[in-house]
């Protein structure tokens, strides 16, 4: 039986490179026997704002509305808005989620951030006990596939935009891995508006080739939740720090321990 793939897609134009990348994903993964569903956020007019409207019926505290707490209760009581419920169903069925988007301000477009804020509901996607390597989605995979406006050199450790590994840390560790996803290396399409059409075609062909073996790829490396001591405020355990003492690099981009960052920790698997 084929794997289920959800593509969360955010671009306004059907003529964009992002649309071409999304279409390539659908075509290639379908050819590989996968069942592919696309959430086309702009076409859906997906609501980005996290508000009281996401809860049907009475909220528990109308004077001080706490979105995370209220939606967690609403999820437990089956009182979330219909659009969130529909996306929950897609996420539940998915073995792999691909986020396809143009990088806006070193992050995702607002409409995709709204999907993350509203769909990755507390209780459904994470709890304080079930997160990171012990997360609710630890049997699922997820990845970012995106375009940039700047070339690769500009996102290097010496480039004006800074190291792309640092840019991706909040998205890949703070959202995907936080929910337990096994995070695959990102597919980065560097500055497609600024390269010749044949180079864009080569990019898409490389993506199609990668898609053929995507579901068997090794995920990126993150720090396991049991590396941290609850009793000391979730700090790295003494034995972990001792193991890393002689290592030339930090444990991850975020847990660098005052050492040089591990090269390509957020871009390539196995590092």
PyMOL commands that set and color helices and strands:
alter all, ss='L'
color gray80, all
select helices_A, chain A and resi 17-31+41-44+52-54+67-76+82-93+110-119+132-134+152-155+164-179+192-194+197-211+214-216+225-227+230-232+238-244
alter helices_A, ss='H'
color red, helices_A
select strands_A, chain A and resi 4-10+35-40+96-102+141-147+182-183+187-189+228-229+235-236
alter strands_A, ss='S'
color yellow, strands_A
deselect
rebuild
show_as cartoon
